[in-house]
Amino acid sequence: MKLSGGEGGGRRTRAAAHELARYESLFAARTRGMKSSAMREMMALTEQPDVISLAGGLPDTSTFEPEMYARLMAQVAHESTARALQYGPTEGMAATIGCIVEVMAAEGTHVDPAEVIVTTGGQQVIDLVCKTLIDPGDVIVAEAPTYPGAVPTFSAYQAHVEQIPIDDAGMPIDELEVTLDRLQDEGRRPKFIYTIPNFQNPGGVTMAMARRQRLIEVARERELLILEDNPYGLLRYEGAPLPTLHSLDAAALGRPGASDLVIYLGTFSKILSPGLRLGWAVAPRPVLEKLNLGKQGADLCSSSVTQTFVAACFEQRGSDGEPWWREHVERLRTLYRGRRDTMLAALEENFGESASWTQPHGGLFVWVTLDERIDTTDLLALARKTEGVAFVPGRAAYVDGRRGSSSMRLNFAGMSDQDIREGVRRIGRAAREQIGLLGSLTGSSRAASSAQRAVDEDSAPAAGAPLADVVALPRRDEQPTARRRRDR
Ligand SMILES: Cc1ncc(COP(=O)(O)O)c(C=O)c1O
């Protein structure tokens, strides 16, 4: 079975069952819960020239001016050779931390540089927070759907994840409280609440101001930590920016810059480039110290080369004397706003009333919910094979892989307008074909729905199904009714 894999994007062959058997007794128990991130594996598809992939979480890296990249890399090479090629402090280089403080200030969040740790992407923050806080069986409360890249991390640490369904205004805090009450009755205290308040990945929605305030109050009343994952806050295409949970908590405490409940995750991936692999966490000191210890064990420090490069980027001035990075983000906002509009128009044109989708005010993603008869895990297999188009199936955003079956995540940032239009058109065609196939199985497309579901519920995952080499997701569908969220 072929699998495109790894960050190198090379094609790898998955180990055969008899090869695995030799090592089975050596693997730690936690590896049984490990699963591949649908998102990461989908990224390999982006390397195939014949596939239009709306699947990845990709920003458009071609927006980075090549001359700037070449000039700054040369500058790093000439002026900082020894420093850039050396190990650095685990918490990160002071110059890079200065850039982080600047980015956060641009979002109205003031932080103490001593409470920042530079990480190898925001992804490492999720991993380190779990490494620091989660014992097997510990509870994490997350949104439903949640970031598909967090799902394998939570699984690897054997967390019990409670997912709260989101709506157009993000996580409903009253529903969160119901879950927290239930957990309390069961004697379980969540280790943290994981939320992506801005332009949620994958939902595309933003947590309303009143909910942010209430979330902070609830966390304070119950002494709970929040992991605020905010890669997209600066990529806003309309509306006024909302304060981060970190800044709201600091304001509530009356200690600007210091929150004792919020662990904040940021990243340079979406405002500069994911290839830098640089992110950060801001955390209360005791937590920060543990994150630092965890990071020492993981990779000692993040790349000095890219940290030095980021510091050089932040020294640049743009045409009107403004920091260059801010102009770069402004250009991204203009570009992505246009692409978002293209995608929304293409959805309208190709799906009309037959689907619902979110209206993101920023970020990279639209969450689309199709006719409930369609299982997007199956649709992906069909769409890849017959149409050469890919997306992230909704189940990847659920830890149990059982919900979200009629939904999918589409990225509008990493593709040209033309590819967006063509990609959505192809998905529409595949969806119609899928409905037709269901109808022809039973003679009636309505009846097909329940009949197909009954078949699904009785059968194990189809052996050799085309999707099996992409994502191993269960096909049983216990909560088929996706929320309708057509907030136009
Ligand atoms: C919500 C969210 N968190 C974290 C990450 C990780 O980003 P990176 O490791 O590139 O900083 C991503 C990437 O897509 C994301 O969407």
The ligand as an SDF file (V2000), in Angstrom:
LIG
                    3D

 16 16  0  0  0  0  0  0  0  0999 V2000
   -5.3540   25.7290   14.9920 C   0  0  0  0  0  0  0  0  0  0  0  0
   -3.9430   25.3770   14.6710 C   0  0  0  0  0  0  0  0  0  0  0  0
   -3.0780   25.1840   15.6780 N   0  0  0  0  0  0  0  0  0  0  0  0
   -1.8080   24.8690   15.4530 C   0  0  0  0  0  0  0  0  0  0  0  0
   -1.3210   24.7300   14.1750 C   0  0  0  0  0  0  0  0  0  0  0  0
    0.1160   24.3460   13.9910 C   0  0  0  0  0  0  0  0  0  0  0  0
    0.8140   25.2380   13.2210 O   0  0  0  0  0  0  0  0  0  0  0  0
    2.3790   25.2960   13.1190 P   0  0  0  0  0  0  0  0  0  0  0  0
    2.9380   24.0980   13.8180 O   0  0  0  0  0  0  0  0  0  0  0  0
    2.7010   25.3390   11.6850 O   0  0  0  0  0  0  0  0  0  0  0  0
    2.7630   26.5420   13.8380 O   0  0  0  0  0  0  0  0  0  0  0  0
   -2.1800   24.9080   13.0900 C   0  0  0  0  0  0  0  0  0  0  0  0
   -1.7260   24.7070   11.7050 C   0  0  0  0  0  0  0  0  0  0  0  0
   -2.4560   24.6490   10.7680 O   0  0  0  0  0  0  0  0  0  0  0  0
   -3.5200   25.2640   13.3520 C   0  0  0  0  0  0  0  0  0  0  0  0
   -4.4090   25.4700   12.3810 O   0  0  0  0  0  0  0  0  0  0  0  0
  1  2  1  0
  2  3  1  0
  2 15  2  0
  3  4  2  0
  4  5  1  0
  5  6  1  0
  5 12  2  0
  6  7  1  0
  7  8  1  0
  8  9  2  0
  8 10  1  0
  8 11  1  0
 12 13  1  0
 12 15  1  0
 13 14  2  0
 15 16  1  0
M  END
$$$$
